[in-house]
Amino acid sequence: MRGRILKAVAGDYWVKVKDTQIVARPRGLFRYENQKPAVGDEVELEGETIVKILPRKNLLRRPFVANIDAALLVFSVKDPTPDFLLLDKLIINVLAEGIEPHLVFSKTDLVEEDPPFDLAEDYSFLPVYFISNMKKASLEKLIKELVPGTYVLAGPSGAGKSSMINQLAGRTEAPVGEISQRLRRGKHTTRHHELIDLGGDVYLADTPGFQNLEVKTMEPIELQDYFPDFHELDPCQFDDCLHDQEPRCQVKEAVKEGILSQRRYDHYLRILRELMERKEKQW
C-alpha cells in the first residue's frame, strides 16, 4: 500500500492513501539505517507501519520536507524588517535542491507605499508577490500561480506565515505569534510539519519559522551558480573566477556600473568567505 506523508508529530506520521489518512509509525530498522521519513515523502505501508521510503526528488533539512516543487520565501516588509542576507542564503539552498524560489513580501498593510516595490529591486530574477495578511484579495495573484505541486513555505518567524496559511487554507486555528517588543522578531508558533491540501493536487508545507540558516556545503567555485543575476553577464577573463580579487571580472564591473546589486554582491562575498573558511577547517 502506497501513500504520502502529510503530517508528522512526535514520531507519528499521517499518511494519505487515496481518499483516507492512516496514522503510522516507521519500522524500527530505519533508526539503524540512518533513515527518517519526512513530510512529503512517498512511502510504502504494511498496515500502520511505514516499511519503505520511495526515492526523493529533493529533501530540505530546515525545514525537514521532501519532494518540493517550489519555495515561497516569506519576508515581512516591516515588524520585523527583511533580513536580506537570510533571504539570499535561502535562495541559494533551495536552488541547490532544484527547487524554484518565489519571493513573498507580507504585511504590506503596515507601510504607506503599497506595494513597496523598492524592496524587490534586487530580485527581478524571481517571481515576487506582495500580500497583506489582512486582505485575502491580495493573495489572489499568488493563488493563481499555485499549479499542481508541493510548495514549501519558509522564512523567519514573525513574517506572517501562519496568517498566510490561514488565508490560503481557509482556516482560523493556525496560531499567529506576536512580535517580541524587545527583540523585534517573531516567536516560534508552528510546532510540527504538515502538508496542507489546498485541493487540485496542490499542497502547501506548513513549516516552523527560523532566524538562522547555514548555506549547505559546496565548493566555493560553485556558489556563483546559485546567483542567477550573475548568469546574464559576459564571461570573466578566467574560467575559475571567484568574482573576488581577480582582474577583469565582469561581476565586479557590473556592480561598479550599477547593473548588479551592491548588497547582493556583498552577501555573495560574505558567503564565499564562509565557504572558504569552512573548507580550510576541513584540512
MIKE-756988 format. One record per residue: residue number from 1; residue in one letter; chain; x, y, z of N, C-alpha, C in turn. Coordinates in nm, 3 decimals, m for minus. Layout:
! MIKE-756988
   n res chain     n_x     n_y     n_z    ca_x    ca_y    ca_z     c_x     c_y     c_z
 NUM   a     A       X       Y       Z       X       Y       Z       X       Y       Z
...
This chain:
! MIKE-756988
   n res chain     n_x     n_y     n_z    ca_x    ca_y    ca_z     c_x     c_y     c_z
   1   m     A   0.086  m0.120   0.000   0.000   0.000   0.000   0.089   0.124   0.000
   2   r     A   0.062   0.216  m0.091   0.146   0.334  m0.108   0.069   0.460  m0.070
   3   g     A   0.139   0.555  m0.009   0.076   0.682   0.028   0.179   0.792   0.040
   4   r     A   0.133   0.907   0.085   0.221   1.023   0.100   0.204   1.082   0.239
   5   i     A   0.316   1.113   0.303   0.312   1.169   0.438   0.269   1.315   0.431
   6   l     A   0.159   1.346   0.501   0.108   1.483   0.504   0.139   1.555   0.635
   7   k     A   0.170   1.479   0.741   0.188   1.542   0.872   0.277   1.454   0.958
   8   a     A   0.362   1.519   1.040   0.449   1.446   1.133   0.447   1.517   1.268
   9   v     A   0.414   1.441   1.374   0.412   1.494   1.510   0.469   1.388   1.603
  10   a     A   0.583   1.417   1.664   0.639   1.333   1.770   0.647   1.186   1.733
  11   g     A   0.694   1.157   1.612   0.712   1.018   1.572   0.593   0.953   1.506
  12   d     A   0.478   1.021   1.506   0.360   0.972   1.436   0.350   1.042   1.300
  13   y     A   0.308   0.966   1.199   0.300   1.019   1.062   0.161   0.994   1.006
  14   w     A   0.098   1.102   0.957  m0.031   1.092   0.891  m0.005   1.071   0.742
  15   v     A  m0.044   0.956   0.690  m0.016   0.918   0.552  m0.146   0.917   0.473
  16   k     A  m0.149   0.993   0.363  m0.267   0.994   0.276  m0.259   0.877   0.180
  17   v     A  m0.359   0.791   0.186  m0.371   0.676   0.097  m0.505   0.689   0.025
  18   k     A  m0.499   0.725  m0.102  m0.621   0.752  m0.180  m0.702   0.861  m0.110
  19   d     A  m0.823   0.832  m0.064  m0.908   0.935  m0.005  m0.915   0.928   0.147
  20   t     A  m0.822   0.856   0.208  m0.822   0.846   0.353  m0.683   0.872   0.409
  21   q     A  m0.673   0.884   0.541  m0.544   0.904   0.606  m0.524   0.797   0.712
  22   i     A  m0.401   0.749   0.722  m0.364   0.647   0.819  m0.253   0.704   0.908
  23   v     A  m0.269   0.692   1.039  m0.164   0.732   1.131  m0.069   0.614   1.146
  24   a     A   0.057   0.634   1.106   0.153   0.524   1.102   0.283   0.562   1.172
  25   r     A   0.365   0.463   1.200   0.498   0.483   1.256   0.598   0.407   1.170
  26   p     A   0.721   0.458   1.161   0.822   0.391   1.078   0.872   0.262   1.143
  27   r     A   0.917   0.171   1.062   0.971   0.047   1.115   1.098   0.076   1.195
  28   g     A   1.128  m0.007   1.292   1.241   0.018   1.381   1.375   0.018   1.312
  29   l     A   1.387  m0.055   1.201   1.516  m0.062   1.131   1.559   0.073   1.074
  30   f     A   1.464   0.163   1.050   1.501   0.294   0.995   1.606   0.363   1.081
  31   r     A   1.593   0.347   1.213   1.684   0.413   1.306   1.828   0.364   1.284
  32   y     A   1.843   0.235   1.259   1.977   0.179   1.240   2.029   0.201   1.098
  33   e     A   1.938   0.226   1.005   1.977   0.254   0.866   1.996   0.403   0.842
  34   n     A   1.986   0.483   0.950   2.002   0.628   0.941   1.901   0.689   0.844
  35   q     A   1.779   0.639   0.849   1.671   0.692   0.767   1.565   0.755   0.857
  36   k     A   1.506   0.863   0.808   1.397   0.927   0.879   1.295   0.976   0.779
  37   p     A   1.170   0.934   0.792   1.067   0.984   0.699   1.049   1.135   0.715
  38   a     A   1.016   1.199   0.605   0.991   1.343   0.604   0.852   1.369   0.550
  39   v     A   0.792   1.478   0.595   0.667   1.522   0.536   0.690   1.543   0.386
  40   g     A   0.599   1.492   0.304   0.615   1.499   0.160   0.667   1.371   0.098
  41   d     A   0.719   1.280   0.181   0.771   1.154   0.130   0.660   1.066   0.074
  42   e     A   0.689   0.998  m0.036   0.608   0.888  m0.083   0.659   0.763  m0.014
  43   v     A   0.570   0.687   0.049   0.612   0.572   0.128   0.525   0.450   0.098
  44   e     A   0.579   0.334   0.137   0.501   0.211   0.131   0.466   0.168   0.273
  45   l     A   0.342   0.123   0.289   0.290   0.084   0.421   0.256  m0.065   0.424
  46   e     A   0.275  m0.121   0.541   0.218  m0.251   0.574   0.135  m0.230   0.699
  47   g     A   0.005  m0.224   0.683  m0.083  m0.190   0.794  m0.057  m0.047   0.837
  48   e     A  m0.016  m0.028   0.962   0.012   0.106   1.015   0.162   0.127   1.034
  49   t     A   0.242   0.056   0.954   0.387   0.068   0.962   0.444   0.115   0.829
  50   i     A   0.528   0.218   0.833   0.600   0.264   0.714   0.720   0.172   0.695
  51   v     A   0.722   0.098   0.585   0.827  m0.002   0.563   0.929   0.043   0.459
  52   k     A   0.896   0.146   0.380   0.990   0.190   0.276   0.965   0.335   0.241
  53   i     A   1.074   0.410   0.227   1.068   0.547   0.177   1.108   0.544   0.031
  54   l     A   1.021   0.586  m0.057   1.049   0.583  m0.200   1.149   0.693  m0.237
  55   p     A   1.219   0.679  m0.351   1.321   0.778  m0.390   1.266   0.920  m0.390
  56   r     A   1.347   1.013  m0.337   1.306   1.153  m0.325   1.359   1.237  m0.442
  57   k     A   1.280   1.335  m0.479   1.327   1.435  m0.575   1.423   1.531  m0.509
  58   n     A   1.396   1.566  m0.385   1.483   1.653  m0.307   1.443   1.641  m0.161
  59   l     A   1.525   1.699  m0.075   1.498   1.699   0.069   1.557   1.823   0.132
  60   l     A   1.474   1.902   0.197   1.522   2.016   0.274   1.542   1.972   0.418
  61   r     A   1.651   2.018   0.480   1.679   1.985   0.619   1.615   2.082   0.715
  62   r     A   1.612   2.209   0.679   1.548   2.311   0.762   1.464   2.399   0.671
  63   p     A   1.335   2.373   0.660   1.254   2.273   0.729   1.272   2.134   0.668
  64   f     A   1.234   2.030   0.742   1.255   1.892   0.701   1.135   1.846   0.619
  65   v     A   1.141   1.871   0.488   1.031   1.841   0.397   1.091   1.787   0.268
  66   a     A   1.024   1.688   0.208   1.075   1.623   0.087   0.985   1.649  m0.033
  67   n     A   1.043   1.632  m0.151   0.970   1.636  m0.279   0.898   1.769  m0.301
  68   i     A   0.974   1.876  m0.287   0.920   2.011  m0.302   0.939   2.059  m0.446
  69   d     A   0.837   2.125  m0.501   0.845   2.181  m0.636   0.889   2.327  m0.634
  70   a     A   0.837   2.404  m0.540   0.870   2.546  m0.533   0.871   2.592  m0.388
  71   a     A   0.950   2.695  m0.361   0.959   2.750  m0.226   0.903   2.891  m0.225
  72   l     A   0.807   2.916  m0.135   0.756   3.051  m0.113   0.833   3.108   0.004
  73   l     A   0.924   3.200  m0.023   1.010   3.259   0.079   0.942   3.386   0.129
  74   v     A   0.891   3.380   0.251   0.805   3.486   0.304   0.884   3.576   0.399
  75   f     A   0.887   3.705   0.366   0.954   3.806   0.448   0.860   3.926   0.462
  76   s     A   0.845   3.973   0.584   0.757   4.088   0.606   0.827   4.217   0.567
  77   v     A   0.748   4.314   0.522   0.806   4.443   0.485   0.839   4.526   0.610
  78   k     A   0.780   4.486   0.725   0.800   4.560   0.848   0.759   4.471   0.966
  79   d     A   0.829   4.489   1.079   0.796   4.416   1.203   0.792   4.264   1.185
  80   p     A   0.903   4.197   1.162   1.038   4.252   1.152   1.073   4.294   1.009
  81   t     A   1.173   4.382   0.997   1.219   4.422   0.865   1.291   4.305   0.798
  82   p     A   1.296   4.303   0.666   1.355   4.187   0.596   1.504   4.171   0.627
  83   d     A   1.544   4.048   0.650   1.685   4.011   0.663   1.729   3.959   0.527
  84   f     A   1.791   4.045   0.447   1.822   4.010   0.310   1.937   3.909   0.300
  85   l     A   2.026   3.906   0.398   2.129   3.803   0.398   2.066   3.666   0.415
  86   l     A   1.971   3.655   0.506   1.898   3.529   0.524   1.823   3.493   0.397
  87   l     A   1.762   3.591   0.333   1.690   3.566   0.208   1.784   3.510   0.103
  88   d     A   1.902   3.570   0.088   1.997   3.522  m0.013   2.045   3.381   0.018
  89   k     A   2.064   3.350   0.146   2.103   3.214   0.182   1.991   3.115   0.153
  90   l     A   1.868   3.154   0.178   1.754   3.068   0.145   1.747   3.042  m0.004
  91   i     A   1.766   3.145  m0.084   1.762   3.129  m0.230   1.869   3.030  m0.275
  92   i     A   1.989   3.043  m0.221   2.098   2.950  m0.256   2.059   2.807  m0.223
  93   n     A   2.008   2.786  m0.105   1.978   2.649  m0.062   1.866   2.585  m0.142
  94   v     A   1.762   2.660  m0.173   1.653   2.598  m0.248   1.694   2.574  m0.394
  95   l     A   1.770   2.665  m0.452   1.819   2.643  m0.588   1.911   2.522  m0.594
  96   a     A   1.993   2.505  m0.490   2.084   2.390  m0.485   2.008   2.258  m0.478
  97   e     A   1.882   2.262  m0.432   1.800   2.142  m0.425   1.712   2.126  m0.548
  98   g     A   1.730   2.214  m0.648   1.647   2.205  m0.767   1.506   2.255  m0.745
  99   i     A   1.488   2.344  m0.650   1.357   2.399  m0.615   1.349   2.543  m0.664
 100   e     A   1.235   2.579  m0.722   1.218   2.714  m0.774   1.178   2.809  m0.662
 101   p     A   1.258   2.914  m0.638   1.222   3.009  m0.532   1.124   3.115  m0.581
 102   h     A   1.028   3.149  m0.496   0.937   3.260  m0.518   0.947   3.350  m0.394
 103   l     A   0.949   3.479  m0.413   0.964   3.573  m0.303   0.830   3.637  m0.271
 104   v     A   0.791   3.628  m0.144   0.664   3.685  m0.099   0.692   3.786   0.012
 105   f     A   0.657   3.911  m0.012   0.666   4.015   0.091   0.528   4.031   0.154
 106   s     A   0.522   4.010   0.285   0.395   4.014   0.357   0.382   4.144   0.437
 107   k     A   0.264   4.162   0.496   0.233   4.275   0.584   0.242   4.410   0.513
 108   t     A   0.204   4.415   0.386   0.209   4.543   0.316   0.111   4.645   0.375
 109   d     A   0.016   4.598   0.455  m0.078   4.690   0.519  m0.010   4.775   0.626
 110   l     A   0.116   4.741   0.663   0.187   4.815   0.767   0.270   4.932   0.712
 111   v     A   0.274   4.948   0.580   0.354   5.056   0.521   0.265   5.145   0.435
 112   e     A   0.309   5.268   0.416   0.229   5.364   0.340   0.227   5.331   0.192
 113   e     A   0.345   5.293   0.138   0.352   5.259  m0.003   0.312   5.113  m0.022
 114   d     A   0.205   5.089  m0.093   0.152   4.954  m0.110   0.131   4.928  m0.260
 115   p     A   0.210   4.837  m0.319   0.320   4.762  m0.256   0.451   4.840  m0.259
 116   p     A   0.543   4.810  m0.168   0.673   4.877  m0.163   0.771   4.812  m0.262
 117   f     A   0.760   4.849  m0.389   0.836   4.782  m0.494   0.987   4.793  m0.474
 118   d     A   1.034   4.895  m0.403   1.178   4.912  m0.386   1.242   4.792  m0.316
 119   l     A   1.167   4.721  m0.234   1.222   4.604  m0.164   1.260   4.494  m0.261
 120   a     A   1.196   4.492  m0.377   1.217   4.382  m0.472   1.315   4.417  m0.583
 121   e     A   1.375   4.535  m0.578   1.461   4.580  m0.687   1.577   4.484  m0.714
 122   d     A   1.631   4.424  m0.610   1.746   4.334  m0.625   1.707   4.194  m0.668
 123   y     A   1.576   4.167  m0.682   1.531   4.030  m0.705   1.441   4.019  m0.827
 124   s     A   1.475   4.091  m0.932   1.395   4.088  m1.054   1.402   3.952  m1.124
 125   f     A   1.498   3.869  m1.086   1.513   3.737  m1.147   1.419   3.634  m1.083
 126   l     A   1.340   3.676  m0.984   1.247   3.586  m0.916   1.102   3.633  m0.937
 127   p     A   1.007   3.540  m0.931   0.868   3.583  m0.917   0.851   3.648  m0.779
 128   v     A   0.792   3.768  m0.774   0.779   3.841  m0.649   0.633   3.878  m0.629
 129   y     A   0.585   3.859  m0.505   0.447   3.892  m0.471   0.445   3.978  m0.345
 130   f     A   0.349   4.067  m0.339   0.326   4.149  m0.220   0.187   4.115  m0.168
 131   i     A   0.179   4.082  m0.040   0.049   4.045   0.016   0.024   4.119   0.146
 132   s     A  m0.101   4.143   0.173  m0.145   4.192   0.302  m0.212   4.077   0.376
 133   n     A  m0.165   4.050   0.495  m0.224   3.941   0.572  m0.367   3.974   0.616
 134   m     A  m0.405   4.101   0.604  m0.538   4.142   0.645  m0.639   4.138   0.529
 135   k     A  m0.589   4.117   0.406  m0.676   4.123   0.290  m0.659   3.997   0.205
 136   k     A  m0.758   3.912   0.206  m0.747   3.789   0.129  m0.736   3.816  m0.020
 137   a     A  m0.792   3.927  m0.065  m0.787   3.960  m0.207  m0.644   3.977  m0.256
 138   s     A  m0.554   4.018  m0.167  m0.416   4.040  m0.208  m0.342   3.911  m0.237
 139   l     A  m0.403   3.797  m0.200  m0.342   3.667  m0.226  m0.386   3.607  m0.361
 140   e     A  m0.479   3.672  m0.429  m0.538   3.612  m0.548  m0.434   3.583  m0.656
 141   k     A  m0.343   3.678  m0.679  m0.241   3.656  m0.781  m0.153   3.538  m0.745
 142   l     A  m0.117   3.530  m0.617  m0.034   3.419  m0.572  m0.106   3.285  m0.586
 143   i     A  m0.233   3.283  m0.546  m0.310   3.159  m0.554  m0.320   3.109  m0.697
 144   k     A  m0.335   3.201  m0.793  m0.345   3.162  m0.933  m0.218   3.096  m0.984
 145   e     A  m0.105   3.127  m0.921   0.023   3.070  m0.962   0.047   2.931  m0.904
 146   l     A  m0.039   2.889  m0.812  m0.018   2.761  m0.747  m0.070   2.647  m0.834
 147   v     A   0.008   2.613  m0.936  m0.025   2.499  m1.021  m0.001   2.372  m0.942
 148   p     A  m0.054   2.258  m0.984  m0.035   2.134  m0.909   0.110   2.110  m0.872
 149   g     A   0.133   2.078  m0.746   0.267   2.055  m0.696   0.270   2.082  m0.547
 150   t     A   0.389   2.072  m0.491   0.408   2.092  m0.348   0.496   2.214  m0.325
 151   y     A   0.451   2.301  m0.238   0.519   2.427  m0.211   0.562   2.430  m0.065
 152   v     A   0.685   2.471  m0.043   0.731   2.489   0.094   0.719   2.637   0.129
 153   l     A   0.672   2.663   0.250   0.657   2.799   0.298   0.767   2.821   0.400
 154   a     A   0.862   2.908   0.371   0.977   2.925   0.458   1.008   3.072   0.476
 155   g     A   1.079   3.102   0.585   1.115   3.239   0.616   1.125   3.256   0.765
 156   p     A   1.166   3.373   0.811   1.185   3.395   0.954   1.053   3.400   1.030
 157   s     A   1.059   3.374   1.158   0.941   3.389   1.243   0.895   3.534   1.242
 158   g     A   0.766   3.553   1.254   0.710   3.687   1.259   0.679   3.746   1.124
 159   a     A   0.705   3.671   1.015   0.680   3.724   0.881   0.535   3.709   0.838
 160   g     A   0.455   3.644   0.920   0.313   3.630   0.889   0.279   3.502   0.815
 161   k     A   0.365   3.400   0.829   0.339   3.274   0.758   0.211   3.207   0.806
 162   s     A   0.188   3.208   0.938   0.066   3.145   0.989  m0.059   3.218   0.940
 163   s     A  m0.053   3.350   0.933  m0.167   3.426   0.879  m0.189   3.392   0.732
 164   m     A  m0.078   3.375   0.660  m0.088   3.339   0.519  m0.150   3.200   0.504
 165   i     A  m0.108   3.106   0.591  m0.167   2.972   0.591  m0.317   2.980   0.616
 166   n     A  m0.357   3.063   0.712  m0.499   3.079   0.743  m0.578   3.118   0.619
 167   q     A  m0.525   3.215   0.545  m0.596   3.266   0.428  m0.602   3.162   0.317
 168   l     A  m0.489   3.098   0.289  m0.483   3.004   0.178  m0.563   2.878   0.207
 169   a     A  m0.560   2.832   0.330  m0.628   2.709   0.366  m0.771   2.731   0.412
 170   g     A  m0.811   2.859   0.427  m0.947   2.888   0.471  m0.975   2.840   0.610
 171   r     A  m0.877   2.856   0.700  m0.896   2.810   0.837  m0.853   2.920   0.933
 172   t     A  m0.885   2.902   1.059  m0.852   3.004   1.159  m0.772   2.950   1.275
 173   e     A  m0.751   2.817   1.280  m0.691   2.761   1.401  m0.539   2.771   1.406
 174   a     A  m0.471   2.804   1.294  m0.326   2.813   1.298  m0.285   2.925   1.393
 175   p     A  m0.198   2.899   1.490  m0.160   3.002   1.585  m0.081   3.113   1.520
 176   v     A  m0.113   3.236   1.551  m0.043   3.351   1.497   0.037   3.415   1.609
 177   g     A   0.170   3.419   1.594   0.257   3.466   1.700   0.263   3.617   1.708
 178   e     A   0.290   3.667   1.826   0.312   3.809   1.846   0.460   3.838   1.828
 179   i     A   0.491   3.962   1.795   0.629   4.003   1.779   0.685   4.048   1.913
 180   s     A   0.804   3.998   1.947   0.869   4.040   2.070   0.902   4.188   2.061
 181   q     A   0.848   4.266   2.153   0.870   4.410   2.150   1.014   4.446   2.181
 182   r     A   1.083   4.360   2.256   1.222   4.391   2.290   1.316   4.355   2.176
 183   l     A   1.296   4.236   2.115   1.387   4.189   2.013   1.340   4.223   1.872
 184   r     A   1.211   4.261   1.858   1.152   4.293   1.728   1.164   4.178   1.631
 185   r     A   1.149   4.058   1.680   1.149   3.942   1.591   1.043   3.846   1.640
 186   g     A   1.008   3.752   1.556   0.894   3.668   1.585   0.924   3.559   1.686
 187   k     A   0.817   3.518   1.754   0.824   3.400   1.839   0.781   3.279   1.756
 188   h     A   0.844   3.163   1.778   0.807   3.043   1.705   0.663   3.005   1.740
 189   t     A   0.586   2.970   1.636   0.446   2.936   1.658   0.412   2.796   1.606
 190   t     A   0.473   2.750   1.497   0.439   2.622   1.439   0.515   2.512   1.511
 191   r     A   0.446   2.407   1.555   0.506   2.304   1.639   0.526   2.172   1.566
 192   h     A   0.484   2.160   1.443   0.501   2.035   1.371   0.511   2.066   1.223
 193   h     A   0.544   1.963   1.144   0.549   1.976   0.999   0.422   1.916   0.939
 194   e     A   0.369   1.983   0.837   0.244   1.937   0.779   0.232   1.985   0.635
 195   l     A   0.172   1.903   0.549   0.133   1.945   0.415  m0.017   1.972   0.416
 196   i     A  m0.054   2.092   0.378  m0.195   2.130   0.375  m0.247   2.111   0.234
 197   d     A  m0.351   2.033   0.222  m0.413   2.005   0.093  m0.503   2.122   0.055
 198   l     A  m0.462   2.197  m0.048  m0.540   2.311  m0.093  m0.637   2.273  m0.204
 199   g     A  m0.641   2.144  m0.239  m0.727   2.099  m0.347  m0.657   2.108  m0.481
 200   g     A  m0.706   2.034  m0.578  m0.647   2.039  m0.711  m0.505   1.987  m0.715
 201   d     A  m0.470   1.895  m0.624  m0.336   1.837  m0.616  m0.231   1.944  m0.587
 202   v     A  m0.270   2.045  m0.510  m0.178   2.148  m0.463  m0.160   2.133  m0.313
 203   y     A  m0.035   2.126  m0.269  m0.004   2.109  m0.127   0.089   2.220  m0.082
 204   l     A   0.064   2.269   0.037   0.146   2.375   0.095   0.205   2.327   0.226
 205   a     A   0.336   2.336   0.240   0.402   2.291   0.362   0.392   2.399   0.469
 206   d     A   0.336   2.361   0.582   0.327   2.449   0.698   0.449   2.419   0.785
 207   t     A   0.550   2.506   0.783   0.677   2.474   0.845   0.717   2.580   0.947
 208   p     A   0.796   2.542   1.047   0.835   2.638   1.151   0.918   2.753   1.097
 209   g     A   0.906   2.869   1.160   0.991   2.981   1.126   1.127   2.964   1.192
 210   f     A   1.226   3.035   1.141   1.359   3.029   1.200   1.435   3.156   1.162
 211   q     A   1.540   3.187   1.239   1.621   3.306   1.212   1.755   3.271   1.149
 212   n     A   1.811   3.157   1.180   1.947   3.123   1.137   1.945   3.015   1.030
 213   l     A   2.038   3.027   0.936   2.048   2.930   0.829   2.192   2.926   0.781
 214   e     A   2.245   2.807   0.768   2.380   2.788   0.716   2.371   2.736   0.574
 215   v     A   2.444   2.799   0.483   2.443   2.754   0.345   2.499   2.613   0.339
 216   k     A   2.434   2.528   0.262   2.476   2.389   0.252   2.621   2.381   0.202
 217   t     A   2.688   2.272   0.234   2.826   2.253   0.196   2.840   2.246   0.045
 218   m     A   2.932   2.325  m0.009   2.962   2.325  m0.152   3.101   2.382  m0.171
 219   e     A   3.159   2.359  m0.287   3.288   2.420  m0.319   3.267   2.570  m0.342
 220   p     A   3.365   2.653  m0.300   3.349   2.798  m0.320   3.319   2.836  m0.465
 221   i     A   3.378   2.765  m0.561   3.356   2.799  m0.702   3.212   2.773  m0.743
 222   e     A   3.141   2.688  m0.669   3.002   2.655  m0.703   2.905   2.765  m0.662
 223   l     A   2.943   2.849  m0.569   2.849   2.947  m0.513   2.787   3.034  m0.620
 224   q     A   2.866   3.077  m0.716   2.815   3.167  m0.820   2.704   3.103  m0.902
 225   d     A   2.699   2.969  m0.905   2.594   2.901  m0.981   2.456   2.931  m0.925
 226   y     A   2.450   2.974  m0.799   2.322   2.997  m0.732   2.293   3.147  m0.716
 227   f     A   2.360   3.228  m0.797   2.330   3.370  m0.809   2.285   3.394  m0.953
 228   p     A   2.156   3.373  m0.983   2.108   3.384  m1.121   2.137   3.518  m1.186
 229   d     A   2.143   3.625  m1.108   2.170   3.756  m1.165   2.312   3.768  m1.218
 230   f     A   2.404   3.677  m1.181   2.539   3.677  m1.237   2.541   3.615  m1.377
 231   h     A   2.442   3.533  m1.408   2.449   3.449  m1.527   2.429   3.525  m1.656
 232   e     A   2.370   3.642  m1.651   2.338   3.716  m1.772   2.455   3.802  m1.821
 233   l     A   2.567   3.800  m1.748   2.682   3.881  m1.783   2.775   3.807  m1.879
 234   d     A   2.862   3.882  m1.947   2.964   3.821  m2.030   3.061   3.743  m1.942
 235   p     A   3.129   3.641  m1.997   3.223   3.562  m1.917   3.340   3.647  m1.867
 236   c     A   3.388   3.609  m1.750   3.506   3.675  m1.695   3.632   3.628  m1.770
 237   q     A   3.744   3.695  m1.744   3.869   3.660  m1.811   3.912   3.517  m1.778
 238   f     A   3.891   3.476  m1.651   3.932   3.344  m1.608   3.809   3.255  m1.584
 239   d     A   3.819   3.132  m1.634   3.707   3.039  m1.619   3.676   3.008  m1.472
 240   d     A   3.780   3.012  m1.389   3.762   2.980  m1.246   3.753   3.106  m1.160
 241   c     A   3.706   3.214  m1.219   3.696   3.340  m1.146   3.597   3.327  m1.030
 242   l     A   3.641   3.369  m0.913   3.555   3.368  m0.794   3.485   3.503  m0.775
 243   h     A   3.509   3.597  m0.865   3.448   3.731  m0.857   3.487   3.801  m0.726
 244   d     A   3.612   3.783  m0.690   3.661   3.841  m0.564   3.779   3.933  m0.591
 245   q     A   3.900   3.877  m0.601   4.021   3.956  m0.621   4.072   3.951  m0.765
 246   e     A   4.008   3.873  m0.850   4.058   3.851  m0.985   4.043   3.976  m1.072
 247   p     A   4.137   3.999  m1.165   4.126   4.113  m1.258   4.025   4.085  m1.368
 248   r     A   3.975   4.192  m1.431   3.883   4.183  m1.544   3.764   4.092  m1.512
 249   c     A   3.709   4.109  m1.395   3.593   4.031  m1.352   3.466   4.105  m1.394
 250   q     A   3.383   4.039  m1.472   3.262   4.103  m1.523   3.160   4.129  m1.412
 251   v     A   3.161   4.046  m1.311   3.069   4.066  m1.199   3.104   4.194  m1.125
 252   k     A   3.232   4.212  m1.093   3.274   4.333  m1.021   3.247   4.457  m1.105
 253   e     A   3.270   4.447  m1.236   3.243   4.561  m1.323   3.094   4.594  m1.326
 254   a     A   3.011   4.492  m1.327   2.866   4.514  m1.329   2.819   4.579  m1.200
 255   v     A   2.882   4.544  m1.087   2.848   4.607  m0.960   2.886   4.755  m0.964
 256   k     A   3.006   4.785  m1.015   3.052   4.924  m1.025   2.959   5.008  m1.111
 257   e     A   2.908   4.947  m1.217   2.822   5.020  m1.311   2.676   5.023  m1.265
 258   g     A   2.647   4.959  m1.153   2.510   4.958  m1.103   2.419   4.859  m1.171
 259   i     A   2.475   4.769  m1.251   2.395   4.668  m1.319   2.356   4.558  m1.220
 260   l     A   2.448   4.522  m1.132   2.422   4.424  m1.027   2.411   4.494  m0.893
 261   s     A   2.335   4.436  m0.804   2.314   4.492  m0.671   2.440   4.484  m0.586
 262   q     A   2.478   4.598  m0.529   2.593   4.601  m0.438   2.564   4.515  m0.316
 263   r     A   2.441   4.520  m0.266   2.406   4.442  m0.147   2.414   4.293  m0.176
 264   r     A   2.362   4.251  m0.289   2.370   4.109  m0.326   2.515   4.066  m0.341
 265   y     A   2.598   4.150  m0.402   2.739   4.116  m0.419   2.810   4.108  m0.285
 266   d     A   2.779   4.201  m0.194   2.839   4.196  m0.060   2.801   4.065   0.011
 267   h     A   2.677   4.024  m0.005   2.633   3.898   0.055   2.706   3.780  m0.010
 268   y     A   2.724   3.788  m0.142   2.798   3.682  m0.211   2.939   3.669  m0.152
 269   l     A   3.008   3.781  m0.134   3.144   3.776  m0.078   3.144   3.722   0.064
 270   r     A   3.045   3.762   0.142   3.038   3.714   0.281   3.017   3.563   0.285
 271   i     A   2.928   3.513   0.201   2.903   3.369   0.199   3.024   3.295   0.141
 272   l     A   3.089   3.355   0.040   3.210   3.296  m0.017   3.317   3.278   0.091
 273   r     A   3.335   3.379   0.175   3.432   3.370   0.285   3.395   3.256   0.380
 274   e     A   3.266   3.244   0.410   3.221   3.137   0.499   3.255   3.000   0.442
 275   l     A   3.232   2.983   0.311   3.261   2.855   0.248   3.412   2.826   0.246
 276   m     A   3.491   2.929   0.221   3.637   2.911   0.216   3.692   2.879   0.355
 277   e     A   3.640   2.947   0.458   3.684   2.917   0.595   3.643   2.776   0.636
 278   r     A   3.523   2.736   0.595   3.476   2.602   0.627   3.567   2.497   0.560
 279   k     A   3.608   2.524   0.437   3.694   2.430   0.365   3.832   2.421   0.431
 280   e     A   3.885   2.537   0.475   4.015   2.538   0.541   4.013   2.456   0.669
 281   k     A   3.902   2.462   0.743   3.891   2.387   0.868   3.889   2.237   0.841
 282   q     A   3.837   2.199   0.725   3.832   2.057   0.691   3.971   2.000   0.671
 283   w     A   4.064   2.086   0.633   4.202   2.041   0.613   4.278   2.042   0.743
